[in-house]
Amino acid sequence: MQNCKYPFPTINRQSFPFISKLQITTMDVDITFLLVAFSLILSFYFILNKKPTASKSLNLPPGPPKLPIIGNLHQMAGALPQHALRDLAKKYGPIMHMQLGQVSAIIVSSPRLAKDVFKTNDLALASRPYSLLADIMLYGSSDVAFGPYGDYWRQMKKIITVELLSAKKVRTFSGFREQEVDHLIEFIRSTCGKPVILRDKVTKMINNIVCKSSFGGNCKQQDVLLELVEELGRLVSGFYVADLFPEYGFLSVISGLKSKLMKIHKRLDKIFDDIFEERKIKRQRNGESEGDLLDVLFTIKESGSLQIPITDNNIKAVFENIFVGGTDTSAMTIEWAMTELMRNPNVMEKAQKEVRETFKGKKKISEIELADLVYLKCVIKETLRLHPPLPLLLPRECREHCQIDGYDIPVKMKVIVNAFACAVDPEYWDDAESFKPERFEMSCIDFMGTNFEFVPFGSGRRMCPGINFGLTSIESALAQMLYYFNWKLPSEIIPKDIDMTEKDGGVAIKKVPLMVTPNLYSPF
Ligand code: HEM
């Protein structure tokens, strides 16, 4: 699964001469369609685009000069969006007003101002912008990740944080994690001495953990479900032309993307229905709980205690968040961590030494013991600093007029925090671009949302609720990969030549999958 799962504005590079080098892309949109569509847009631009974007009386932040129709999209050409925006911020300041297609957005690129978004104005900026995809796929945006702020959203966020993904609940899934990590280790063992690409197996492992935690050990339709979620991910990455040009709704229709999404939605919906029906019968018959996430949600739904009653469709939307949000983020963190370890042999040696000394002579590593792996945790933090899976987090939308750094942020304005720029800001980090896990040994900087120079999981009300779920799988897999195996690069590659390029798109996945050769290390 190599595509963007968190939607972010994306455009196909080849399809659009004037934004031909845009890196915010991955979709397979038909070239003819885009040419025709944009000729139409150009023709009707002056007729259709009469609306003023912002009142003259507002004191908006400065920003780069804009072109008609595309606004500032061309200035993001030739670089990943997080890099392009960081470079623009160096010139125009840590708070910029930009026009991304028809969408007016504020870009925040410094930890000082990120604090104004996440703390001072967290409530005013707690909503998400409308997204056609979330509307179609997530049952009218009735999910947690893309749902607009309000009573319903607050209720659902509380459920997902307290009942579904709390540290205590995540611990109850340790059996599933152990099984799946064991399978991964078995696979690696079977490939010893041969170069192997780990990405697909690691993604499958995370997928299976998510699936089993959600629907129990024997989710019959697991493979189809995962295939559809993957397909959804591929489409998500291409859907956002429609969100960049929301006034031209016909784009999503004539591109065929809307109908593809609706097809996947229908199939996913049917699979969820089948799983739900089977579970309802089981619950009626046995009356006993499986303890998985579906059972938790059914129990809450049936308890009648909710202020705003929920439907099966609302539950499906939450599961889509868990599947889509919980898979690629963790899988790519494992791949980046291994890549950095291969690129920095001293760090690999130190991390392996820690794991091997901590578990000396043990045949099995239990999750509880992972707490002792202090250096490995620093390695993971440093990986998330340099390779945050969502470098621009998820966009927020202003719901109450507020100010940042003296500038007006009007209602409906999209606000994007460049978490990557904050994480490599030289004012906050020494030797900011280098991979040095040791920096976390001496400091108490954490990713729990209070250190605004390090927010790979976001911060404030919209912060990721899946930190525990994600990190436990990442730590468990990495610890065992380092414990049981020594790793080599293919003979023609030296560490400093490893390709560190990221793929285009809103998610920072490695462009070329890491290839490594495992050799069995006997800890006994
Ligand atoms: C390495 C692993 C992960 C990373 C780096 C990550 C990162 C993020 C980020 C950056 C956001 C947006 C925060 C913001 O807008 O301020 C987010 C939101 C979210 N994540 Fe994660 N995530 C990870 C794992 C997970 C897992 C395992 C799950 C579920 C099982 C999950 C579920 C969600 C949900 C539901 C939201 C929406 C929260 C909201 O809008 O209130 N994530 N995540």
Residues whose N, C-alpha, C, O or C-beta is under 5 A from the ligand:
A	BS01	HEM	V144 A145 N321 I322 G325 G326 T329 S330 T333 P389 L390 L393 L394 P456 F457 G458 S459 R461 R462 M463 C464 P465 G466 F469 G470
